[in-house]
Amino acid sequence: MGDSDTKHTRELDFLLSRASTDHLIEPAPEKAQLAVILSAALRAPDHGKLRPWRYVVIKGKRRQEFAELVVAAMRRTTPDVPQKKIEKRFQRFSEMPMTIALGMHIQPDGKIPVAEQELAVGAAAMNVLNALHAEGFGAMWVTGEYSDDPQFLAALGFASPHRIAGFLFVGTPEKGPSQTHRPDVEDYMAIWKGEPVSFGADK
Ligand SMILES: Cc1cc2nc3c(=O)[nH]c(=O)nc-3n(C[C@H](O)[C@H](O)[C@H](O)COP(=O)(O)O)c2cc1C
């Protein structure tokens, strides 16, 4: 059953039309617009109301400085990282219209498991991706081994146990929305009939 076969609302159509892109040009959202977009994060489910999400916005002339931190962390994490990879990553971080680091303010010793706090940060990030899409912006969630580097995290303001869940690249899509192929949802759902289920996706 495809997305378009059944009658549904425009709002659902909007969700069904989101796709990631890192082909991004200016403009990125300005300050007031970004505040509204990030407010969507505060609508994410969040066990214990811990509000574990934190957003560090990197834009303008700070991008180059930040790209330097990224490549220094890459070198520390993977000393034999190829120079080509360094150059590519430097270029991406210094030229993206905006990068948002997805901070996770973790409470390790409380009642709420850390995994649930991480899930809340992920759910909030998804809301931000959809809010960006709603406002006509494009985005892509990326990460890498370097984003666990303690020195890098400290430079962003996250000392252990706080970490980041990667970055959102943000800007205006260079091209119109590309309709990427999506698998058939029937392969990922099952009605439970009192027996263990199996999924088409796993066959
Ligand atoms: C936590 C997380 C980290 C990701 N890291 C990367 C990454 O480093 N590089 C990459 O190409 N895609 C990464 N992705 C996948 C992209 O964000 C994106 O989902 C993928 O390109 C598919 O596009 P779609 O969102 O339109 O399905 C990551 C996704 C998640 C949820």
The ligand as a MOL file (V3000), in Angstrom:
LIG
                    3D

  0  0  0     0  0            999 V3000
M  V30 BEGIN CTAB
M  V30 COUNTS 31 33 0 0 0
M  V30 BEGIN ATOM
M  V30 1 C 21.6760 9.6780 14.5660 0
M  V30 2 C 21.8240 9.7640 13.0770 0
M  V30 3 C 23.0700 9.9800 12.5370 0
M  V30 4 C 23.2540 10.0460 11.1450 0
M  V30 5 N 24.5110 10.2690 10.6530 0
M  V30 6 C 24.6990 10.3320 9.3260 0
M  V30 7 C 25.9910 10.6270 8.7930 0
M  V30 8 O 26.9480 10.8650 9.5190 0
M  V30 9 N 26.1370 10.6580 7.4550 0
M  V30 10 C 25.0740 10.4150 6.6100 0
M  V30 11 O 25.2660 10.4330 5.3970 0
M  V30 12 N 23.8330 10.1730 7.0840 0
M  V30 13 C 23.6210 10.1260 8.4160 0
M  V30 14 N 22.3590 9.8780 8.9200 0
M  V30 15 C 21.2490 9.6360 7.9810 0
M  V30 16 C 20.7080 10.9190 7.3770 0
M  V30 17 O 20.4210 11.8790 8.3890 0
M  V30 18 C 19.4070 10.6590 6.5960 0
M  V30 19 O 18.4360 10.1250 7.4280 0
M  V30 20 C 19.6410 9.7280 5.4260 0
M  V30 21 O 20.4670 10.3840 4.4860 0
M  V30 22 C 18.3420 9.2970 4.7250 0
M  V30 23 O 17.5970 10.4060 4.3620 0
M  V30 24 P 16.0790 10.5650 4.7980 0
M  V30 25 O 16.0940 11.2150 6.1630 0
M  V30 26 O 15.4650 11.4170 3.7300 0
M  V30 27 O 15.5010 9.1850 4.8230 0
M  V30 28 C 22.1500 9.8640 10.2910 0
M  V30 29 C 20.8700 9.6730 10.8440 0
M  V30 30 C 20.7050 9.6230 12.2190 0
M  V30 31 C 19.3220 9.4200 12.8020 0
M  V30 END ATOM
M  V30 BEGIN BOND
M  V30 1 1 1 2
M  V30 2 1 2 3
M  V30 3 2 2 30
M  V30 4 2 3 4
M  V30 5 1 4 5
M  V30 6 1 4 28
M  V30 7 2 5 6
M  V30 8 1 6 7
M  V30 9 1 6 13
M  V30 10 2 7 8
M  V30 11 1 7 9
M  V30 12 1 9 10
M  V30 13 2 10 11
M  V30 14 1 10 12
M  V30 15 2 12 13
M  V30 16 1 13 14
M  V30 17 1 14 15
M  V30 18 1 14 28
M  V30 19 1 15 16
M  V30 20 1 16 17
M  V30 21 1 16 18
M  V30 22 1 18 19
M  V30 23 1 18 20
M  V30 24 1 20 21
M  V30 25 1 20 22
M  V30 26 1 22 23
M  V30 27 1 23 24
M  V30 28 2 24 25
M  V30 29 1 24 26
M  V30 30 1 24 27
M  V30 31 2 28 29
M  V30 32 1 29 30
M  V30 33 1 30 31
M  V30 END BOND
M  V30 END CTAB
M  END
